[in-house]
């Protein structure tokens, strides 16, 4: 049976439990970086809209980094953009909203998980919220404006929320697996 107690083994052995106040306080420690991430995402999207929306492209470092405005009705790399409007709404707004609530609940319910794991979940939450704000205010679309590459080999166009999501996923993967490739407990 899966052990849902994510508190450290020593704490479980002693029988100490987190109180709701302790869980709330511990989860609230992640609130400032989460809020900063969402604000930076939204401010940079506003800047991109004001500066790049009318077709201007800014190129840096020999065109390795490019700023170019794009509206994305799909997900990562525009996946799902060909779905019907109702399917995109269900997936990119409905499912995203449920997932964000689940991640928020995890941060509250598992405050004793490793800080790195919590921060990874917080980054996923911040990125998801940033893109959800766009979908709710931009007719189901997300504002993307950054692109990396060399010559014709380029990434898709992305935004700060996407960076937070990828960084959170990498951090979660790093916290979940040891160098030997075996799964580790997420508790400290």
KEDO-367166 format. One record per residue (C-alpha): x, y, z; residue in three letters; residue number from 1. Coordinates in steps of 0.05 Angstrom, whole numbers. Layout:
((X,Y,Z),'Ala',NUM),
...
//
This chain:
((0,0,0),'Unk',1),
((25,70,-17),'Unk',2),
((46,111,43),'Unk',3),
((15,180,35),'Unk',4),
((53,208,94),'Unk',5),
((109,250,63),'Unk',6),
((138,273,129),'Unk',7),
((211,254,144),'Unk',8),
((222,183,170),'Unk',9),
((246,208,238),'Unk',10),
((183,250,246),'Unk',11),
((140,190,227),'Unk',12),
((177,146,276),'Unk',13),
((166,196,332),'Unk',14),
((92,201,314),'Unk',15),
((93,277,307),'Unk',16),
((44,305,258),'Unk',17),
((40,372,222),'Unk',18),
((-18,415,245),'Unk',19),
((-60,453,194),'Unk',20),
((-27,518,218),'Unk',21),
((42,489,208),'Unk',22),
((24,462,139),'Unk',23),
((-4,529,119),'Unk',24),
((57,566,145),'Unk',25),
((105,519,110),'Unk',26),
((66,522,44),'Unk',27),
((63,598,49),'Unk',28),
((139,601,48),'Unk',29),
((133,582,-26),'Unk',30),
((83,637,-41),'Unk',31),
((132,695,-53),'Unk',32),
((173,659,-108),'Unk',33),
((108,633,-139),'Unk',34),
((77,702,-141),'Unk',35),
((142,733,-168),'Unk',36),
((144,681,-223),'Unk',37),
((71,695,-244),'Unk',38),
((83,771,-242),'Unk',39),
((147,766,-284),'Unk',40),
((110,722,-334),'Unk',41),
((52,770,-341),'Unk',42),
((95,833,-344),'Unk',43),
((140,803,-398),'Unk',44),
((79,782,-438),'Unk',45),
((52,853,-433),'Unk',46),
((119,880,-456),'Unk',47),
((121,830,-514),'Unk',48),
((51,850,-535),'Unk',49),
((67,925,-533),'Unk',50),
((135,917,-567),'Unk',51),
((131,857,-614),'Unk',52),
((58,847,-632),'Unk',53),
((62,884,-698),'Unk',54),
((115,839,-728),'Unk',55),
((180,866,-701),'Unk',56),
((232,813,-684),'Unk',57),
((291,827,-640),'Unk',58),
((353,784,-648),'Unk',59),
((412,776,-600),'Unk',60),
((478,737,-598),'Unk',61),
((481,722,-672),'Unk',62),
((407,704,-674),'Unk',63),
((416,650,-621),'Unk',64),
((363,685,-579),'Unk',65),
((304,717,-614),'Unk',66),
((244,756,-587),'Unk',67),
((184,748,-633),'Unk',68),
((110,752,-616),'Unk',69),
((64,693,-626),'Unk',70),
((-4,672,-601),'Unk',71),
((-8,598,-586),'Unk',72),
((-76,564,-583),'Unk',73),
((-43,496,-567),'Unk',74),
((3,471,-513),'Unk',75),
((77,457,-515),'Unk',76),
((102,467,-586),'Unk',77),
((30,483,-606),'Unk',78),
((8,411,-594),'Unk',79),
((-67,409,-594),'Unk',80),
((-77,473,-632),'Unk',81),
((-115,434,-685),'Unk',82),
((-166,409,-633),'Unk',83),
((-236,437,-634),'Unk',84),
((-248,499,-591),'Unk',85),
((-287,458,-540),'Unk',86),
((-232,405,-535),'Unk',87),
((-179,460,-526),'Unk',88),
((-222,492,-472),'Unk',89),
((-230,426,-435),'Unk',90),
((-156,408,-440),'Unk',91),
((-121,475,-433),'Unk',92),
((-169,510,-385),'Unk',93),
((-210,456,-350),'Unk',94),
((-154,404,-340),'Unk',95),
((-103,459,-325),'Unk',96),
((-148,488,-271),'Unk',97),
((-158,419,-239),'Unk',98),
((-83,406,-242),'Unk',99),
((-66,474,-211),'Unk',100),
((-115,460,-154),'Unk',101),
((-82,392,-144),'Unk',102),
((-12,421,-143),'Unk',103),
((-35,475,-94),'Unk',104),
((-66,421,-49),'Unk',105),
((-1,381,-52),'Unk',106),
((39,441,-28),'Unk',107),
((-9,449,30),'Unk',108),
((-17,375,47),'Unk',109),
((57,355,41),'Unk',110),
((96,413,72),'Unk',111),
((149,365,98),'Unk',112),
((169,341,29),'Unk',113),
((239,360,7),'Unk',114),
((245,434,-6),'Unk',115),
((271,421,-76),'Unk',116),
((211,378,-90),'Unk',117),
((164,431,-63),'Unk',118),
((199,485,-103),'Unk',119),
((193,442,-166),'Unk',120),
((118,434,-154),'Unk',121),
((114,510,-140),'Unk',122),
((147,525,-207),'Unk',123),
((98,479,-243),'Unk',124),
((41,515,-207),'Unk',125),
((68,584,-223),'Unk',126),
((78,568,-297),'Unk',127),
((10,536,-302),'Unk',128),
((-23,596,-269),'Unk',129),
((14,644,-316),'Unk',130),
((-10,607,-378),'Unk',131),
((-80,597,-349),'Unk',132),
((-86,673,-339),'Unk',133),
((-69,681,-413),'Unk',134),
((-120,629,-435),'Unk',135),
((-174,663,-393),'Unk',136),
((-157,733,-418),'Unk',137),
((-133,720,-489),'Unk',138),
((-191,680,-518),'Unk',139),
((-160,612,-502),'Unk',140),
((-91,629,-527),'Unk',141),
((-23,640,-494),'Unk',142),
((27,696,-511),'Unk',143),
((95,667,-531),'Unk',144),
((154,710,-550),'Unk',145),
((222,676,-538),'Unk',146),
((260,630,-585),'Unk',147),
((328,598,-582),'Unk',148),
((369,566,-638),'Unk',149),
((426,563,-686),'Unk',150),
((410,575,-759),'Unk',151),
((348,536,-779),'Unk',152),
((352,491,-716),'Unk',153),
((306,528,-668),'Unk',154),
((263,515,-608),'Unk',155),
((189,530,-608),'Unk',156),
((169,599,-585),'Unk',157),
((159,601,-510),'Unk',158),
((148,647,-450),'Unk',159),
((170,655,-377),'Unk',160),
((113,609,-353),'Unk',161),
((140,554,-399),'Unk',162),
((210,563,-370),'Unk',163),
((181,555,-300),'Unk',164),
((144,492,-321),'Unk',165),
((206,460,-352),'Unk',166),
((250,481,-293),'Unk',167),
((199,452,-245),'Unk',168),
((196,386,-283),'Unk',169),
((272,381,-285),'Unk',170),
((276,397,-210),'Unk',171),
((223,344,-195),'Unk',172),
((260,293,-237),'Unk',173),
((325,309,-201),'Unk',174),
((291,303,-133),'Unk',175),
((256,238,-151),'Unk',176),
((315,198,-178),'Unk',177),
((384,184,-151),'Unk',178),
((446,182,-194),'Unk',179),
((438,106,-199),'Unk',180),
((369,113,-229),'Unk',181),
((329,86,-170),'Unk',182),
((269,122,-144),'Unk',183),
((279,157,-78),'Unk',184),
((229,179,-25),'Unk',185),
((209,252,-36),'Unk',186),
((209,263,39),'Unk',187),
((271,293,70),'Unk',188),
//
